[in-house]
Amino acid sequence: MTFAPTRRVPVSERAAEKATTTGERIIGDLTGPFPTAVRGERMLFVCYDEKSELLFAFPLAGKTPGGVKAALSRIRLLLRYVR
């Protein structure tokens, strides 16, 4: 199986392209561990939506793919109501 060559774009060109719709580009970071919270969370998942300029922060119990996926689903749900 062969693949067509891809066009590599310099980072500066990609960074110049801004998101045109809400939820198109979400930048995220998983930080921690922090001291354990009352409900057992030790990590913090922080996301920024480039178009709406909204910042979201979700406490997580650990670095599990399920926890990050649930947080992203909540962000998508919240962004439905943003224009």
C-alpha angles and dihedrals in degrees: 000000000000129000129213114250114261124227109242113217121201114248092244091061093048092048091052091061107089125203113264099196134039111266094018094112121024119176116203142181132187111215134183161001095227128172110293114271125222092267093044101261116148103164133060123213110202122190133181125198108214098206100044093031090224120152121211129190124189125183114225132192093224147336096288122145088226093058093049091046091052091050092050090049089053090050092051089050092050093046091058088076096049121089 
